[in-house]
């Protein structure tokens, strides 16, 4: 059985009003990931509409994959969800993805980055942005295509991380060929869903908030598969998600 919740959130780009269905019984954390991402996407749509009304143009289009060379972070719930998604794919597709992930791992080991990324994924305390920046830059300098990219298209589009969903730019598309050096203008993100899910997971498991680099998300999720099987009341998970969303929105309003 499911329970319907009417959600109303004030965001810097306008009021988000929607209804979501959440199971009434005990559920794993992965069950709350789709609805949480949906709330984030609806907030992003408000930002995009506000930009369009202000005369700006969203440059992102299907087939534009310049940003798919960046290091993408996932929250633990998203890593578990990705593991489940890949696990149900047809054998040939799953084998292809695992081969690409293995090739990416080999390249990162050659560049002495794999160990650093694993350190990020297994950190015992939050890592400050200034410590992550050199790792992000070193990864981006390799220009490694996302292992889930096929012909410049996302092969896991419906299961892609929240960080991928949130990156929309209003600057000319050609500037995205160098996201570090060029003056790329991303849309504001009032609620970072990966961070929100990471905070929820940290609270539930009494562990530090962590973000897991996408190339190693499946391996990380496999190492922690027992934790992914824990369950909580659906309404309790939603309450925690909303509490953290309100925290992010409060910060976003303070910055305006």
Secondary structure by P-SEA (a helix, b strand, c coil): cbbbbbbbbbcccccccbbbbbbccccccccaaaaaaaaaaaaaaaaaaaaaaacccccccccccccccccccccaaaaaaaaaaaaaccaaaaaaaaaaaaaaaaaaaaaccaaaaaaaaacccccccccaaaaaaaaaaacccccccccccccccccccccccccccccccccccccccccccccccccaaaaaaaaaaaaaaccccccccccaaaaaaaaacccccccccaaaaaaaaaaaaaaaaaaaaaac
